[in-house]
Each structure stands twice: as structure tokens, then as C-alpha cells.
Amino acid sequence: MINNTKKKNPVKVNLPQNYRNEYLFSETYLEEITKRPVTDENLRASLQTIKEWREYADKTLLEQWITTYIEPVLDTLGFGHHKDQKEQANILVLFPDIDKTQPMSLCYAVPPGEDIDCTLKGKHWAEKIIRSLRKHNFQWGILTDGFDWRIYHTKESTPYETYLEIDLENILKSENYTAFQLFYFFFRPDNFARGENEECKFDTYKKKSAKTIEYIEENLRAAIERTEVGGEGALQTLCLGYLHTLNKDTYSEEENIRIYRGATLYLFRLLFLFYASARNLLKEENIEAFKSIVQDSFRLHNEGRAQSNSYDLWLCLQGLFAEIDLTYDGGLFNPHESNLTRFIEETRITDPFLSEVVFGLAYYQRSKQNFVLIEYRDLSVRHLGSLYEGLLEHKLFIAEENTVIRKSGNKILFIPESKAIKITRSGTILPKGKVYFSEDAKKRKLTGSYYTPRRCC
């Protein structure tokens, strides 16, 4: 269906457990850049130095905790700093070096033992660092209680809830050098230092993260709609799965509409599962069950051994849908919500079709024979909504005979073979019984052709 060539095992790079990215950057992009080796020859010595400072640190009072530990950590990382005496003693102004000529950021120290996630009045620490950064006209800053170290950015749409965190305390206890490299990668002065264009490295990471997310969305859109001219995307494969189960010679326009909209609704259920699993919005057992379905789909796709009469994947997904319907009251998983939900509850799809659909939504091709798991955590509800809305304007057509596919400017023409004036060897033929989409059934030309925007092919 989507592609039957054998693939290598998919790539999934896991960042250390001491790391937590609350949507500050693209997870996919961070996995890429943090694989680059840190070349500082003194890094192992820095780990030991900070560990020693931690052992002898005095955390009875915040002032002692800052003096005996937080400031030495900043010194070891290479920051210049001094306390903001005009404001609060727990705010450290940061400089790119010990010369302290050009301030660039702030480090807000939380009293040891306080909940760094607290949102109560007077102890909403995230609000305090954001407010302080804005007052000093800085965009990026550090919030820490000495144990957890966070990076905040004032320009986020939800700045209090968006951050990147490294658990330095656990890194020191375990003497995990790899994890300490990650801490150093993020918490070093040159990330905060602004250049001539008034931007710092974090700004670059932010822009490249946005481009990475755009790339992921483009790949996901291609996987859903169509990977190439004449190819089959996940939505085409779902429609073919329904046609295979219904097994009729002809279909009315009303039936075509039901099949297409049912496939679109089923597709959005799957997208919700990927998104909710990536963001841990489901029960742990449901997340594990869905991971198992994705792994089975990869295996069936790779081996090409899905049984034509097997509904195992469909049954597993139905069980998950029923579980989620008990938790989420939005109607998406309610089997009695509408005629469409009843249709997709009653019409099964066999494994050869459904495994291809799940595989196509789970992986994108980074290079030849190199498939990577799509990081749905990087995508927002807005991204998924735009994908879904883009599908609603189309209609399903079933090729009644072999159909010639031709490019014409920004359009794709679908011309019945009997009405095609000339067929070239390089032309693409859509076999009888296959499906394609068009924006409007009324867009038939005198040749009997239909057109589809290039982006959907």
C-alpha cells in the first residue's frame, strides 16, 4: 500500500531522564543538536568541582545557599555574575564572562525546600523570573532552587508553563557524565550572549525548532494525503480498507461521502492517540497498548505478512477507543455520536490496510531506508486541526477504469483512460478500483477529468 520496500529499524533517540523539555524547543531538533559532542576538555573536572561544592554547601538560608553553591556553579560554567542589590538578593545578573561588562540575563534563585512549581501568590516562581526578565529587558533566563535548573523565555505564548529543565541534583548523585554534558550544553554563557543582531543561540534554537516542526508537519501531511503522484497516503489506504470490507461493485455518491468522512474521522482518532500518548494524556496502560500497536504495524509493514482476513489491529484499537471514550467526553470516540461514528464502529478494516495506515502516521523518511518516529509531542492541537480541516474540503472518487494522472501547473488531473488523448510511457496510471480525491465533484472538465491541488498529491 503506502510503500512495501523493506526498512531498517526506526530511529528514536532518547534524551536522558534528568532532562525535561516543556515545549520550549522542538524535541526532534534537540535530539539532533544534543548528539553533537561537547569538546570542553575540562568538563569532567567541572562535574567533580560542582559535586564538591554541593557536598559542602550550606542550605540553611537562601543567602548561604546562593553563596556556597549556586554562585560556584555559575562560576564553574563560566558566567560572570553579581547580585542585583537594587532589587532582591536572590536575583543574580549574568554576564558572558568574568569581566562583567555587558549584562545578558538573570538567574532567579528559589529558596531550598520550596516547590519550584508553586503558583500560590508570592511563591509563583515562574511568574517572578518572567517579570524580572521583562523588567531588565532580557528574553532568556534561569530559574533554579539549586537542584533543578530551568530555562525560561519571555516571548512564549504561555511563558510560565514553557521551559526546559535539567535535574542537576540527580546528575551529581549518579555522576552521570553524559547527562552532565547535556546540562553544560544548555547552561553555558554563550547560549545567552547576544550578538550584533541582538539574538543569542537560544533564539537560533527556537527558529530552527520552528522549521523542524514545519518539516514534520509537511511529512505528516504527505503521509496522510498522498506521498507522491499516484501514490497512496494513509487516508487513501483507509478508504481502500473500507472498500475492501464492503466489497461492492458500485458505490453511490452518498456512500462515497460516508466512506470518505468515516475514513477522515478514523484518521483523526488515530492522530489523537499519537498526540495524547506523546504528551502522556492517557492512562499508562493505554499508552503502552498503543505503543504495542505501532510496533506491530511496523513489523507487519516491514515483513509484509499481514493476514488478509485478520482484524487484530482493528480490534485492539477498538478496545482503546472504548477506554478513551470513558475519559474524554468530546464525542470523537463515542460509537453512538453520529451516523459516521456508527459506520466506523460497524465497518472493520483488515490488518494489511490498517498496519500501513498506522505505520504511515508513525514514521517519516529522513533519508533512504532511514525512517524516524514522528515526535507528536512537537505538534500542537492547532497543527493537527489544520491537517484535519484541510481534508474536509475534498471528496472521494473511485476509478471506474484505469485513470491517467497528469500534472498541470498547480493541479493534478485525473483523466479516464478511454478519454485520454495521449498516454506517454512516463505517465502515471491509477488502476481501476483505486481511489483519489477532488475538491468538488462539479469540477469535472469536458474531458471527464477531475483535478486536485498539487499539495494533496
C-alpha positions in Angstrom: 0.0 0.0 0.0 1.9 3.1 1.1 5.3 1.5 0.4 6.4 -2.1 0.5 10.2 -1.8 0.4 12.0 -3.1 3.4 13.1 -0.6 6.0 15.7 -0.5 8.7 14.6 -0.3 12.3 13.3 3.2 13.0 15.5 5.7 14.7 14.4 7.1 18.1 17.0 8.9 20.2 16.1 9.2 23.9 17.4 12.1 25.9 18.5 11.4 29.5 15.8 11.0 32.2 17.3 14.0 34.0 16.1 16.2 31.2 12.6 17.7 30.7 11.6 19.9 27.8 8.2 21.5 28.4 7.7 22.6 24.8 10.4 25.3 24.9 12.1 23.7 21.8 11.3 21.0 19.3 12.1 17.6 20.8 13.2 16.4 17.4 15.6 19.3 16.9 17.0 19.0 20.4 17.7 15.3 19.9 19.6 16.2 16.8 21.8 19.0 18.2 22.5 17.3 21.6 24.1 14.4 19.9 26.9 16.7 18.9 29.9 16.0 21.2 30.8 18.7 23.8 34.5 19.3 23.3 35.4 21.1 26.5 38.4 19.2 27.9 37.7 20.5 31.4 34.2 19.2 31.5 34.9 16.1 33.7 36.8 18.3 36.1 33.8 20.7 36.1 31.5 17.9 37.1 33.7 17.0 40.1 34.1 20.6 41.1 30.4 21.2 41.2 29.9 17.9 43.1 32.4 19.0 45.7 30.7 22.4 46.1 27.4 20.6 46.5 28.7 18.4 49.3 29.8 21.3 51.4 27.0 23.8 50.5 25.0 25.4 53.3 21.3 25.4 52.5 20.0 26.6 55.9 19.2 30.0 54.4 18.8 31.2 50.9 21.6 33.7 51.1 24.1 31.0 52.2 22.7 28.6 49.6 23.4 31.1 46.9 26.9 31.9 48.1 28.1 28.4 48.8 26.5 26.6 45.9 24.5 28.5 43.2 27.2 31.1 42.6 30.0 28.5 42.4 28.0 26.5 39.8 27.7 29.7 37.7 31.4 30.3 38.2 32.3 26.8 37.0 30.1 27.2 34.0 31.9 30.4 33.1 29.4 33.1 33.9 30.2 36.4 35.3 27.6 37.5 37.8 26.7 39.8 40.7 23.7 40.1 43.0 21.0 42.6 42.0 21.3 44.8 45.1 18.6 47.3 43.9 16.0 44.5 43.7 16.4 41.2 45.6 19.4 39.4 46.8 18.2 36.2 45.2 18.4 37.7 41.7 21.8 37.3 40.0 22.6 39.4 37.0 24.5 37.3 34.5 27.4 38.3 32.2 29.1 36.4 29.3 32.4 36.4 31.2 34.1 37.5 34.4 34.7 41.0 33.1 31.1 41.8 33.7 30.9 44.5 31.1 27.6 43.6 29.3 24.7 42.1 31.3 22.8 39.5 29.3 20.4 37.5 31.6 19.2 36.8 35.1 19.4 33.8 37.4 16.5 33.7 39.9 17.2 31.6 43.0 14.4 29.9 44.7 14.8 29.1 48.5 15.8 25.5 49.0 12.9 23.3 50.0 10.4 25.4 48.2 8.2 23.9 45.5 9.6 25.3 42.2 6.3 24.6 40.6 4.3 26.6 43.1 1.7 29.0 41.8 0.5 30.5 45.0 0.6 34.2 45.5 4.1 35.3 46.5 5.6 32.0 45.5 4.8 31.8 41.8 8.4 31.4 40.9 7.9 31.1 37.2 6.0 34.4 37.2 8.7 36.0 39.2 11.5 35.1 36.8 9.5 36.2 33.7 8.5 39.5 35.4 12.2 40.1 36.4 13.4 39.3 32.9 10.9 41.7 31.3 11.9 44.5 33.7 15.5 44.1 32.7 14.7 43.8 29.0 16.1 40.2 28.8 14.3 37.4 27.0 16.0 34.3 28.3 16.7 33.5 31.9 17.4 30.8 34.6 15.2 29.7 37.5 16.7 27.3 40.0 16.5 26.0 43.5 20.0 24.6 43.1 18.5 21.1 42.5 16.6 21.7 39.3 17.8 24.2 36.7 15.3 25.7 34.3 15.5 28.0 31.2 12.6 30.4 30.6 11.7 32.6 27.6 9.5 35.7 27.9 8.2 35.5 24.3 6.3 32.3 24.7 2.5 32.3 24.5 2.4 30.6 27.9 5.7 31.6 29.4 5.1 30.3 32.9 4.4 26.7 31.7 7.0 26.6 28.9 10.6 25.8 30.0 13.5 23.4 29.7 14.7 21.7 32.9 17.8 19.7 33.9 17.9 17.8 37.2 21.4 18.6 38.3 21.0 17.1 41.8 20.4 13.6 40.3 23.2 14.1 37.8 25.7 14.8 40.7 24.4 11.9 42.8 24.8 9.4 39.9 27.9 11.1 38.5 26.3 10.7 35.1 28.8 12.4 32.8 26.6 12.1 29.7 23.7 13.8 31.5 26.2 16.5 32.7 27.2 17.2 29.2 23.6 18.0 28.4 23.4 20.3 31.4 26.6 22.1 30.2 25.2 22.2 26.7 22.2 24.3 27.8 23.6 26.2 30.8 26.7 27.8 29.3 27.2 31.6 28.9 27.4 31.7 25.1 23.8 30.5 24.8 22.6 33.7 26.4 25.1 36.1 24.9 23.5 38.3 22.2 25.4 39.1 19.0 25.3 42.1 16.7 21.8 41.2 15.6 20.6 41.2 19.2 19.9 37.5 19.1 21.5 34.6 21.1 22.0 30.9 20.4 18.7 30.1 22.1 16.9 32.3 19.5 18.6 30.3 16.8 17.5 27.0 18.5 14.0 28.5 18.6 13.9 29.3 14.9 15.3 26.0 13.9 12.8 24.3 16.2 10.0 26.0 14.3 11.5 24.9 11.0 11.8 21.3 12.3 8.1 21.3 13.3 7.1 22.7 9.9 9.1 19.9 8.3 7.4 17.3 10.5 4.0 18.7 9.7 4.8 18.6 5.9 5.9 15.0 6.2 2.8 14.1 8.2 0.5 15.9 5.7 2.2 14.0 2.8 1.7 10.7 4.7 -1.9 11.4 5.3 -2.9 12.7 1.8 -0.5 11.3 -0.7 3.2 10.7 -0.7 3.6 11.1 -4.5 1.6 11.4 -7.7 -0.3 8.2 -7.9 0.9 7.0 -4.5 -1.3 6.1 -1.6 -1.3 8.0 1.7 -2.9 7.0 4.9 -6.3 8.4 4.0 -6.4 6.6 0.6 -5.4 3.4 2.4 -8.2 3.8 4.9 -10.7 4.3 2.2 -9.4 1.3 0.3 -9.7 -0.7 3.6 -13.4 0.2 3.8 -14.0 -0.6 0.1 -12.3 -4.0 0.7 -14.6 -4.8 3.6 -17.8 -3.5 1.9 -16.9 -5.4 -1.3 -19.4 -3.8 -3.7 -19.3 -3.4 -7.4 -20.5 0.1 -7.4 -21.0 2.9 -4.9 -23.4 5.8 -4.8 -22.2 9.4 -4.2 -23.8 9.2 -0.8 -21.8 6.0 0.0 -18.6 7.6 -1.2 -19.2 10.6 1.1 -19.8 8.2 4.0 -16.6 6.3 3.3 -14.5 9.4 2.9 -15.8 11.1 6.0 -15.7 7.9 8.0 -12.0 7.5 7.0 -11.3 11.1 7.9 -12.9 10.6 11.3 -11.0 7.4 12.0 -7.8 9.1 10.9 -8.3 11.9 13.4 -8.9 9.3 16.1 -5.5 7.9 15.3 -3.9 11.3 15.3 -5.4 11.9 18.7 -3.9 8.7 20.0 -0.4 9.6 18.8 -0.7 13.2 20.2 -2.2 12.1 23.6 0.3 9.3 24.0 3.3 11.6 23.2 2.1 14.1 25.9 1.2 11.4 28.5 -2.5 12.5 28.5 -3.7 8.9 28.6 -3.5 6.2 31.2 -0.1 4.5 31.3 -1.6 1.1 30.3 -3.4 2.7 27.3 -0.1 4.4 26.2 1.7 1.1 26.3 -1.1 -0.7 24.4 -0.9 1.9 21.7 2.9 1.6 21.5 2.4 -2.1 21.0 0.0 -1.5 18.1 2.6 0.9 16.5 5.3 -1.7 16.9 3.1 -4.4 15.4 2.3 -2.2 12.5 6.0 -1.5 11.8 6.7 -5.3 11.9 3.8 -6.1 9.6 4.8 -3.4 7.2 8.4 -4.4 7.2 7.7 -8.1 6.9 4.7 -7.8 4.6 3.0 -10.7 6.3 -0.3 -9.1 7.4 -3.1 -11.7 7.0 -5.8 -10.5 4.6 -8.6 -11.9 6.9 -7.1 -10.7 10.2 -8.7 -7.8 12.2 -6.3 -7.9 15.1 -5.2 -4.3 14.9 -8.7 -3.0 14.4 -9.9 -5.0 17.4 -7.0 -3.7 19.6 -7.8 -0.1 18.5 -11.5 -0.5 19.2 -10.6 -1.5 22.7 -8.5 1.6 23.1 -11.3 3.8 21.7 -13.8 2.4 24.2 -11.4 3.1 27.1 -10.7 6.7 25.9 -14.4 7.3 25.4 -14.9 6.7 29.2 -12.4 9.5 29.9 -12.9 12.1 27.2 -16.4 13.4 26.6 -15.9 15.1 23.3 -17.8 12.7 21.1 -14.8 11.7 19.0 -14.8 8.2 20.4 -18.5 7.8 21.2 -19.8 5.0 19.0 -23.3 6.5 19.1 -22.4 10.1 18.5 -23.5 10.1 14.8 -24.1 8.0 11.7 -20.4 8.4 10.9 -19.2 7.0 14.3 -21.6 4.2 13.9 -20.2 3.5 10.5 -16.6 3.2 11.6 -17.7 1.1 14.6 -19.5 -1.4 12.4 -17.1 -1.5 9.4 -13.9 -3.3 10.2 -10.6 -2.8 8.4 -8.2 -5.7 7.9 -4.6 -5.7 9.1 -2.9 -5.2 5.6 -4.6 -1.8 5.3 -4.6 -0.7 8.9 -1.0 -1.6 9.5 0.0 0.6 6.6 -2.1 3.5 8.0 -0.6 3.3 11.5 3.0 2.9 10.0 2.4 5.9 7.7 1.3 8.1 10.6 4.1 6.9 13.0 7.2 7.4 10.9 8.7 9.8 8.3 11.6 9.1 6.0 14.6 11.2 6.9 16.8 9.6 4.2 16.8 6.5 2.1 15.9 3.5 4.2 16.1 5.7 7.3 12.7 6.0 9.0 12.3 8.1 12.1 9.4 8.1 14.6 7.4 11.3 14.3 7.6 13.3 17.5 3.9 14.2 18.0 4.9 16.0 21.2 6.3 18.7 18.9 2.9 19.2 17.3 0.2 21.4 18.8 -3.6 20.9 18.6 -3.5 23.7 16.0 -1.2 21.7 13.8 -3.5 18.7 13.9 -6.6 20.8 13.5 -5.2 22.4 10.3 -4.4 18.9 8.9 -7.9 17.7 9.6 -9.6 20.9 8.2 -7.6 20.6 5.0 -9.2 17.2 4.4 -12.8 18.3 4.8 -13.0 20.2 1.5 -12.3 17.1 -0.6 -14.5 14.2 -1.9 -13.7 10.6 -2.6 -13.7 9.2 -6.1 -13.2 5.6 -7.1 -11.6 5.0 -10.5 -14.2 3.2 -12.7 -11.5 2.4 -15.2 -7.7 2.9 -15.4 -7.2 6.6 -15.0 -4.3 8.7 -16.2 -2.8 11.1 -13.7 -1.2 14.3 -15.1 0.3 17.4 -13.7 -1.0 20.7 -15.0 0.5 23.7 -13.2 -0.6 23.6 -9.6 -3.2 20.9 -10.3 -3.3 17.2 -10.8 -5.7 15.9 -13.5 -7.4 12.5 -13.2 -8.5 11.5 -16.7 -10.2 8.2 -17.6 -8.0 6.2 -19.9 -10.8 6.0 -22.5 -10.8 9.8 -22.7 -7.1 10.5 -22.6 -5.9 11.8 -25.9 -2.4 10.5 -25.5 -0.7 8.3 -22.9 3.1 8.6 -22.6 5.3 5.9 -21.2 6.2 8.2 -18.3 2.6 8.8 -17.5 1.2 7.5 -14.2 -1.8 5.2 -14.4 -4.2 4.8 -11.4 -5.6 1.3 -11.7 -9.4 0.6 -11.8 -10.8 0.4 -8.2 -8.2 2.7 -6.7 -9.3 6.0 -5.0 -8.4 9.6 -5.5 -9.7 12.9 -4.0 -11.0 16.1 -5.6 -12.2 19.3 -4.1 -15.6 19.2 -5.8 -17.5 16.7 -7.9 -18.6 19.6 -10.1 -15.0 20.3 -11.2 -15.3 17.7 -14.0 -14.0 19.1 -17.2 -15.2 18.3 -20.7 -12.6 15.6 -20.9 -14.1 13.8 -17.9 -11.2 14.7 -15.7 -11.1 15.8 -12.1 -8.4 18.0 -10.5 -6.8 18.1 -7.1 -4.5 20.8 -5.7 -0.8 19.7 -6.0 -0.3 19.8 -2.2 -2.8 16.9 -1.8 -0.9 14.6 -4.2 
